[in-house]
């Protein structure tokens, strides 16, 4: 038994190779760092035009300048507020309607077909209507983000509820669960993996729609900063905005994954 354990450990270490020398928490940074090094070297050697593709060092300098002036944090704060407000509205509505249609056959027959039809409409095609109905103010931007964040949560909540094992309901009947206990202690926990997946997807869509909304018409925000920099050919500022969206999106996704690890510890799934 001990020999088999040692053999498995040796096989695992051989598969990891040189990666075993680097701490596991740094593995995710290997590819981005390698790309940044090649990118910087190409810029320094003059292989790429700095006006079209600034080097990481130039982008970092511009980031420091914008942060020092306070302009960056002003735009970032406004964008985060817009994204989180729209996400909260859309995700909460998607969760509520997903539970409603998932738990009731009548709701599924009457409501779900219409929602599925609306889901297939490209969101960007609705921008002219949002502008006509609500203008280009904050309310219009929030509704656009909420609409984008709604469908991933709704679809995955509905799917999660309908994927609950029927055998669990037999157990619930044995324990004489009430309707409330059935939902809170059985259905929602079983559907939680799908719900959290929907939240992750919803966050990504919220940031995507935020960029479109701010490019469409805004006087502040990271999207506005990118659009303004494009007009004046300040490519380094454009990249600062892109990097900010990438980092914020990754942080929000990592937060949901942290919740997954804590709330779904009961799952015994393949780890790779």
ABEGO torsion letter per residue (X at the ends): XAAAAAAAAAAAAAAAEAAAABBAAAAAAAAAAAAAAAAAAAAAAGABBAAABBBAAAAAAAAAAAAAAGAAAAAAAAAAAAAAAAAAAAAAAAAAAAAAAAABAAAAAAAAAAAAAAAABBAAAAAAAAAAAAEABAAAAAAAAAAAAAAAAAAAAAAAAAABBAAAAAAAAAAGBBAAAAAAAAAAAAAAAAAAAAAAAAAAAAAAAAAAAAAAEBABEAAAAAAAAAAAGBAAAAAAAAAAAAAAAAAAAAAAAAAAAAAAAABBBBAX
